[in-house]
């Protein structure tokens, strides 16, 4: 079957569901059900993930280092070990996801890291701190790539940025929520022989455990197993997905018919888009993780917060603003069906923020720049996070590219860990300048990827990919790359 014939056959498959107006009504009903049943749960899991990896930043200013008798350098080692194990677990977890089933695997990971976070509240020395952080990285590493892959089985490519933006907003909100929660939980201690910072870790870990158990009962495995959808909605939802994805001659989605092949993993590893977007994402996460781990320290060093509790409150506002802008940018990205092009406009916001804060002494101006730093980086993430998933077809190639991108990007955690040593305060000129350089690098990587995707689309139009007609993956000429 020729590419043109396949393309004509796809819309025709929806004719049985009525005219365009009826199809639009059915689409809105399906998306509303998916949005209200799946996204809130994923947002909650991701919020727990972000809280549990960054709550040591709150614990640090409340006495963690003193009570464990560890130095700044040892604290940084504990953070670096977390990112190492986190990175190593992402790709294996994504390859396991399909066989283990998302309904079991995602809740299992959440429950395990919730227990590990609680254990972190009971550590007594450097060795215990490092060991528990290492285990936490292994458990948490599979969540984000797994959620991106999971969502791609429910939503079309043009729907994904907003949805991922909504649950990723939980990350920026977790910075605000985490500051408020840490402020409240710290007031519990010392009690029961435990300092206040320990109660932050114990109670947040317990909340994560409860959310993991709840997610098992809420998340469906697939469209077919979603009990909240009618039979008609399930069938129409499948047909919508087929408009975006290559499918077999029998009319089933290619991802459903596909069995595991190492050649697909290799194809994902060698995909040039991965390396453009992953290195850009690495630069962005270097800034984001630095921001999340050390914002309380930076605010404290500026001197206009009276105590540690007030520092927590001042850290709320930049995250809240970033959350709103992130959702707006995600909506625009889906409407325009653009990813990298949007980032070429959002990244400069953060670049300006870092350029100013690195060279201005005024505490008020520096605090104002944290709004630009948070907004420009968080608003870019939904676009880059969904971009590779949009441009990869074939389940195992998509699983590989999504996880590999995140594995490379999360190496930014190593930069974040050592980028803001206390001795550089209160201006942290070196740390801000490093992130500034990385964000400029990210902008150029995104530009190269946009140009590369545009070239692939031109080549497909010019017949250079005709040898792949009928292939059930992204090489098929009918599969158009999103810029």
Buried (B, 14 or more C-beta within 10 A) or exposed (E): EEBEEBEEEBEEBBEEBEEEEEBEEBBEBBBEBBBEBBBBBBBBBBBBBBBBBBBBBBBBBBBBBEBBEBEEEBBBBBBBBBBBBBBBBBBBBBBBBBEBBBBEBBBBBBBBBBBBBBBBBEBEEBEBBBBBBBBBBBBBBBBBBBBBBBBBBBBBBBBBBBBBBBBBBBBBBBBBBBBEBBBEBBEBBEEEEBBBBBBBBBBBBBBBBBBBEBBBEBBBEBBEEBEEBEEEBBBBBBBBBBBBBBBEEEEEBBBBEBEEEEEBBEBBBEBEBBBBBBBBBBBBBBBBBBBBBBBBBBBBBBEEBEEBBBBBBBBBBBBBBBBBBBBEBBBBBBEBBBBBBBBBEBBBBBBBBBBBBBEBEEBEEBBBBBBBBBBBBBBBBBBBBBBBBBBBBBBBBBBBBBBBBBBBBBBBBBBBBBBBBBEBBBBBEEBBBBBBBBBBBBBBBBBBBBEBBBEBBEEBEEEEBEEBBBBBBBBBBBBBBBB
